[in-house]
């Protein structure tokens, strides 16, 4: 469940207000989600940042955004972990009761 964070200061105008950054974000295009995660990694000076990707069900208040959606509630439908986290697949499947798989990591450690 998305929760409103009052720590965001004056820029935050209320949970899921179009001008507020609070909420759970979902991309329309899986490639855009992956590209975004790589940009986050690059902003962290090339540190290895591994993310889980997948599909989600959204409900409650849902707002359409430029690259996808921002929602009040979300639950995973499918989860794909980086290859470096393959050992967590049984735990993820059990915890969420959903299909889980692996995608090839872009981490240099994983490629070497």
N, C-alpha and C positions, 0 to 999 in steps of 0.2 A: 504494500500500500504506500502510495506517495504521501509524504508528510510535509507540511509547510514548515520551512526553516526560517525562523525569525533572525537568524544570524546573518542573513544576506543584506540586511540594512534597508536603506530607502529604495533600492532598486526592486525589492520584492513587494508586489502589490496584492498578494493573496494566492493561495493554492490554485494552480492552473489558470490564473489570469494570463492572457496572451503575452503580457509584458514581464511575467514572472518566470524564473528558470526552474522552479520547483516542479517535480513530476517525474514520471518514468518515461524515458524516450525509446522509441522504436523507429528504425529506418524502414523505408519501403523496400529498398534494394540492398540485399546482403553485401554486395560489393562496396556500396557506399559506407556501410557499417565497418567493413574491414579497413577501407581507406582512412576513415575517421580514426580508428584505433591506431593506425600507423602514424597519423599526424600527432596524436597524443604522445606516442613513443618518441617521436622526433622532438617535441617540445620538452621532453624530459631528457634532452641531450643524448638521445640514442640509447637510453637504458632499455633493457629488455622488459617490455610490458606485454604480458600475455593476457588475453581476454577470452571469455567464453562468448561464442556467437550462437544464434539460434533463432527460433521463431517463438512468438508470444501471442497469447490471447489478451486483448485489452478490453476493459469495461469501466463502468463508472463514467465520470466526465472525461471525454476524449476530445482533444483539440488537434486538428490537422495542421501540420507545420510544413515548412518548405521541403524538407527531405523525408518526412514521415509523420509521426504522431507523438503527442505527449498525453499521457493518461494518468488517471487517478489510481487504477488498479491494473496489475498485469500478472500473468502466470505463464511459465514456460510450456511450450508444446514440444519442442525439440531443442536439445542443447548439444553444441559441438565445442569440445575443449581443444586447446593446443596439444600437439603430440607430447609435449613435455609433461602434461598432466594426465596421461592415459591411466595411471594408477588410480585416479579418482572416479573413473567411469562407473564402477559398481555402486559407489556411494551416492553419486549424482542420480543414477537410475532409481535407486532405492528411496532417496529423500524426496524426489519430485514425482516419481512414478511416470516418467516420460522417456522417450527414446533419447539416447545420448550416443554421440560418436566423436570422432577425432578429425581435426583438420590439420594440415601441415603447417607448422609454425614458421614464422619468418625470423625467429631468433637465431643469431649467429651461433650460439651454443648448440642449438638443435640441429643446425645444418652441418656442424663440424664433426 
